[in-house]
Amino acid sequence: MVNKMNIDFTEVEKKFELEVRAFFQNELPSEVKLAIESGMRLTKQQRVLYQQALFRKGWAGVNWPVEHGGTGWSAAQKYIFYNESANANAPRVIPFGLFMVAPVIYTFGNKEQQQRFLPDILSSKVWWCQGYSEPNAGSDLAAIKTKAVKQDNNYIVNGVKTWTTLAHLADWIFCLVRTDDSGKKQQGISFMLIDMKSPGVSVKPIITLDGLREVNEVFFEDVVVPKENLIGEEGKGWTYAKVLLTHERTNIAGVALSKQRLTQLYQMLNQPSSGLTDLTQNSVFMAKVLLTEVELKALEYTELRVLSAVSTGKAPGPESSILKIKGTEIQQKLDELYLEMAGIYALPYVPEQYDDEGIEPTGPFFAANTAPHYYNNRKVTIFGGTNEIQKNIIAKQVLGL
């Protein structure tokens, strides 16, 4: 069984831990809880219900500054919140608004932009997506070609973004666009906010291996964007994007969720009714489990250092790349362990495909979702900047190579 990290909480922190636990027990919307327990993919509305419950509690802006509606939590409080959230099997917050574009807006945006956008992001009234990658600019973001040309009080935007997660559900998109072709390519990039309802914006689905629509291509054809939607200075988008990516990479690591999945794995191995008890006698399998646990424990301490730095008002540093690399590798190792446990019963079970009642999946209760989860998580070592790119960042910014 995964042991809780040995942290001596203060009496105030222990009280906070009980408050957070009670929130997830009593205030997680029943519709959301039922969908999770049924193994169903959450709809946009169900995710909004959950995030608005957090907002009503005052807990939506975990890392936000207090002056913009943030929690003002210490590193220990964030640690408690993320762990209790994972233990309650609560859904992950969709990061594009709350964890990604918001830090750019409250750090680099002007007061008018902050007043216009931040309240709706905090309350999850507006859904955001990220416009970074392009057909020929993925890991090399500086190669983007989506162009924004100034015209009177507007910019005219033309180009294509790809792998845009949940763009078909989004109200707004934050984009890296090229405003200058001269000089170094990084210096000609700007950070822009675009209304997805603008004339000339179209979205084409990309159907992934699990048969679902999660990512998209987004096309911009002579899209008019008011100049007040430019964040900060023209040509400084590369700087702002790097700050955003450190927040994204920290979130991608998913340490608390991996801890919960590892705990669940141990529980299943030790339940006679699961039919998996023989695996505890398999020394090769158990060695993989124990190695994963050791790596996860080490990563947890790194996350605490990052959370502590963020609590003092700093953006996550290059250690966010370490979190991203090891966090995503551990997620994929856990997927492989679950698949190995499920064996032949890992064939996906999708209730919506059956018209007749009474048809149930066979094998251990967890088995039906293992293959879809495995396929979907192949992406985690790629998005937010591939793990190969993260190693380059560590080499330069940490090791000084």
Helices and strands as residue ranges (DSSP letters): H 11-26, H 30-37, H 44-57, G 66-68, H 75-87, H 95-95, I 96-101, H 102-108, H 111-122, E 128-131, G 141-143, E 147-151, E 154-161, G 167-169, E 172-178, G 185-188, E 189-195, E 201-207, E 213-226, G 227-229, E 230-231, H 237-252, H 255-269, G 272-274, G 277-281, H 283-311, H 319-342, G 343-346, G 351-353, G 367-369, H 370-376, G 377-381, H 387-397
